[in-house]
Amino acid sequence: MKTVIALVDCDSFFVACEQVLKPELIGLPVCVLSNNDGCVISRSREAKQAGVKMGMPYFMAKKEFPEVIYLSGHKDIYGEISAKVMDKLRTYSPYVEVYSIDEAFIDLTGTTRLYNKNYEEIIRMIRNEVKAETGITVSIGLASSKTLAKLGSDKAKHTGGIFIVKDEEIETLLKDTAIEEIWGIGRKLKKTLIQRGILNAYDFVLKPDAILQSMLGVVGLNLKHELLGECTSMVNPQEELPKSIQHTSALKEFSRDKNVLKTAINTHIHSACSKLRRYGLLAANIGVMLRTKDFQVTSLNRKLTDSTNFELEIQKTVFELFEKLYKPGIIYRSTGVYLGDFEAESSKQLTLLNENGERNTNLARCIDKIETKFGKNAIRTGF
């Protein structure tokens, strides 16, 4: 049976998340900014039409497009909404590969029998139900390989939200796809390929295997087969565990107030520990970061003798480090927390030397259950 893969891409995701939380923003020109409000990283359709460019520095965008609403990013919130979207996708197929915070591949092979619908009807159903249950609009490309599905999702943004790459239309699609539009082709590789006379995807697949292999190795051969509709990379539902977790954000206003800084740091601790427990991990390396108004960064970290994911324990270490970093006369613009050196929670054995371990684990689970039921930050720790 030929594989059938969909790429589900959340439209203008960060802006869409803000509009889910604040429906009054729907229909308005809205941009979400990067860390420390550096540049534009997400735009509503109205902001795009106004002329705001992706990656545009905030100070330039604000001056040139003063009518646009600019919002500081909220990574924690976006992560929560992303998880809801991905969980919804898993109800259609167990084979879901999360590619990024706003994209996922889903293997739908054979699901026509399960749903008694054709594949077009299935992806329309997915799109409608994701919107209804999460508030997020998605574009879906459907094809027989990941690379073609990715191209399809890009096309879907201009064809009503879905695009199916049919076998008999692959050649036309490849001819209409510039070389830089292919998934995985960066600027440097684009330049090399153009120098070899490869201007679009069709030029690429016409090249003999030997030439592609000499230029790009096995990656080039696999890409050729993917573009021809032959799946060389199956959907992998195994979520890759993070090697570290960092939570940073700009303050709403520059501040030298210690309590303002500690409140922001406490929010980072809570979010980082929640994520750590969600992955079933423990951290042994704890760090804190402060960035001054003038963009000077100071940070400290500490290696723990006993790894943990319990935020009261991590909080104690973080605030001890914070006291060493904080300078009363300095004005700060952002804060951050770092967790690293992970081990699996399941591999750690409770011992008599850690008599509070079981109590802390149970308390952390209670916090997570409360937030699952009542929403993020339904319960908070003090400092």
N, C-alpha and C positions, 0 to 999 in steps of 0.2 A: 504494500500500500504506500502510495506517495505521501510524503510528509506535507502537512498543512500548518504553517506557522503564521501567527499574527504578531505584529509589533504594536503595542498599545502605548501611545504617547500622549501625556497630559498637555493640553493646550495652555500656553502662557502660565505655567503651573504656579509659580510663586504669587503672581497677581491673582490667579484664580482662587488660591487659598485665602488671600486677603478678602476677596469678594464673598467667599463662603461665610467668613466671620463678620463681614460688614457689607450686607447686600446693597446698602446705599451707594457703594462704589461701582456697582454694575452699570455699564454703559458710559462710564466716565474714562477720560485718559489717565491711566494709572501706571506708575513705574515702581518696581521694587529695586532697592539699592543693595550693593554688596556690603560686606563687613566694613564698618566705619564709614558707611555712606560714600564709598569711593566712586562707584560707577553703576550704571544701569545694567541689571542682570535679568530683568523680566519686564515685558511691556504688554499692556492690554491692546486689543485691536485698535482702539481709539488713539492710544499713544503712538502706535506704529503709523497710523494715518496722519497724525500730527507732524510726524517726521523725526521723532526721537529714535536714535540708532542704538542698537545693542552694544554695550560696552562703553557708551558715551560717559565721560566723567561727569559727576553730579553737578559740579560748579558750572560747567558749560551748558548742560541740559537745562538747569534751572534758569540760567540767564537767557537762553535761546527759546525755551518753551515754558514760560512762567505759568501758563494755564494748566499745565500737567500736575497731577498729584503725585508726590514722591514719598515713598514709605521706606523706612528701615526694615531690613529683612528679619524674619523670625524663624530661624532654622528649626527650632524644636516643633513649632506648630506645623511647618511644612512636612516634617518627618512623620508626625502623627497622621496627617491627612494622607500622605503617601502610603503609610501602612494600611490604612482603611481601603484604599484603592487596590493595593496588591492582595489584600485578604479577599476582597470581592472577586478578583480575577481567579483566585484559587478555587472558587466555588464552581467555576466552569470547567476547569481541568487541573489535575494535580501537578502538571508540568508547566510551572511558571518560573521563568528566570528573570529576576529583578536586575535590570541592566544599569539603571540609575534611579535617582529619587523620583523621576517622573516618566520612566520608560520601563517596559517589561515585555519580554517575549512569552508567548503562550502557545503551546503545542495543542492544536485542535484536531489533530488527525483522528478520524473515525467518529467524531462527536456528532456527526449528522444523524447517526442511528440513535444516539442517546437523547437528542433533543427533537428528533423528527423534523428537522429543519435543514435547509441547505446552508452552506458556509456563509453566504451573504446575509441570510436571515440571522444566523448565529452572531456574527460580529455586530449587526445592527442591534440585536438584543443586548449584547454586552455593553455597547456604547450607551444605550438608553438607560439601562439599569445602573451603570456606574454613575451616570449623571443624577439619576433619581435618588440614589442612596448616599452619595458623597458630595454632590454639588459640583463635581469636576467634569468638564467636557474633555473627551479624548478623541484623538484621531487614530484610526486603525488601518494598517496596511496588512494585506493577506497575500501570502505567496508560498512557494514550495521551499524557500530557503530564508535564512535570517537576513542576508544582505538584500534580497529583493523585497522582503517584508519591510525593511527599514526604508528603502526607496519608496515603497507604497505608502508608508505612514506620512512621509513628507508630501507626497502627492495628495493624500487624503485631506490635508488642511485646506485644499482649494477645490475639493470635489464633494463637499457635504459631509465630511468626517470619516468616510471609508473609501478605500481604493483596493481593488483586487487585481493582482498581477496574474493574468491568465497566460498559459504557456504560449499560445499563439500570438501574444502581444509583447513578449519579452524583447524581441529584436527591436521593435519600435521604441520601447521604453529605454533600452540601452543607447540607442542613437540620440535620444533626447536628453540623456543624462551626462552632463559635463563631468570630466574626470574628478574634479574636486568635490562633486556631490556624492561620490561613492563613500560609503561607510568605511572609515579607516584610512582614507587617503588624506594626509596632512599637507601642509604647504610645501615642505621640503620634497616630499615624494611627488607631489603634483608637478613641481618644476622639473624633476628628473624625467617623469613620464612624458610631459609635453615636449621636452627636448628629443625624446625618442619618437615623436610623432603620434603619441597617444593622447588625443584630445577629449575623447568621451569614452563611456563604458563599452560601446560597441568596438571601438578601436582596440580596447584592452583585450576583449575576448577573442579577437581575430589573431592576436599574437600567438605564435607557436609556444607550446609548453616549455621548450628548452630555453627560449628567450626570457620568458617570465620567471622561470626558475633561476636563471643566472642573475636576473635583476633583483628578485624579491625572495628567492628560496621557495620553500613549500607554502609559505603564506600567499605568494602570488598565484600558485597553482590552485590552492583552495578558493581564493577569491574569484578566479576565473570560473570554476565549477559552480560556485554560489551564484554568480551573475547569470549563469546559464540555467539556473533553476535546480541545480543538484545540491542537496543539503550535505555539507561537509561538517557542520557544527550543530549538533543536536541541542535542543533546549535542556539546560541543566538546572533542575529545581533546587539544587543544594546551595544554600545561601553562604557566601564567603564571609567568614568572621573577620571583623576589623582587627587590625594590629594595634590600633590606639583609638581613643575617643577624645575629641577636643570640642569644647563648647566655648565660643567667644561671641561677644556682641558689643556694639557701641552703646554707651549710656544715652538716655534720651537728651540729657544736657550734660556738658562738661561739669565735673565736680571734684572737689577736694574733700567732701564729706565722707568720713570713714563708714558711716552706716549706709549711705547710698551705695558705696562700693561693695560692702559686705552683702547687702541685699541682692545685688546683681550676681555676685559670686555664688551666693547660696542657691539662686535659681539655676546656675550652671551645674552645680553639684547635683541638685535634684534630677535634672534632665540626664546628666551623664550616668548617674547611678541607675536610673530607670532603664536606660539603654543597655547598660552593662548586665543587668539582671535578665533583660529580655533575651540576650544572647547566651545566658548561662555562663557568664565569665566573672572572674575575680581579678582585681588590679593590685599590683604590688608597687607601682611607680605612680606617685601623685605629684601634680605640679599646678602652679598658679601663675597667671600672667597679668601684668598691668601695663597699659599703654597710655602715655602722657598726651596732653593736648598737642604737643609738638612731635608726636609719633615716635617718641623714644620708648623702647620696650624693655621692661625688666621682668625677669622670671626666676622662679626657684622650684626645684623639685626634690622629692625625698623618696628613698627606697624603703618600703615597709618590710618588716621581718615576717609579717603575717598578711597575706593578700586578703582582700575583702571587696564586697560590693555594697556594703551597708553604709548609707550616706552619713550617719552620725559619726562613724569612725573616720570616714574620708573627710568629713567636714572639720573634724578636730585638727587633722594634719594640714588641711588647706589653710585654715585660719591662723595656725601657728606660722606658716610660711608667709601668709599675707602680712602679719605684724612685722616681719623682717623687711618686707618690700615697701610697705606704705610709708610715704613721706608727707607729713601734714601740710607742708607749704606747696606741694605739687598739685597741679590741676590735671585730672585724668579724663580720658575720652572713652576707654573701653577696658573690659576685663575678660578673663578667660580661665578655664580649668582644663587640665590635661590628665588623662588616665592611660596607663600603659603597662607593659610587662604582664600580659594576661596569662591566666591558667583557667582550665575548665572547672566550673563549680563542682561538677560531678567527681572530679579527681581528688578533691580535698577531703581529708578525713577529719572529722571533729575529734578532738582529743581532750583529755582532762585538763590540759594546760589552757584550753580555750573554752571555758565553761559557759561563756556568754554567747558562743557561736550559734548554738541552736536557737536561743531566744532572739538574737538579732536577725537570723534568717527568717524566722516566723513573722517578726515585726515587719521586715521588708516586704514579705509576701502580702501581708495585710494592706500595706500602703499601695502596692500594685493593684490589688483587687479593688480597693476603694476607687482608685483612679480609672480603672477599667469600667467601673459601673457609673461613676459620676463625672468623669472627665479629668483631664490633666490639671494638676494643681488644686484638686479637690481637698488635698491635705498637704500641708507644708511643715517643715521643721523650722524651729527658730535658731538663733545663733547668739 
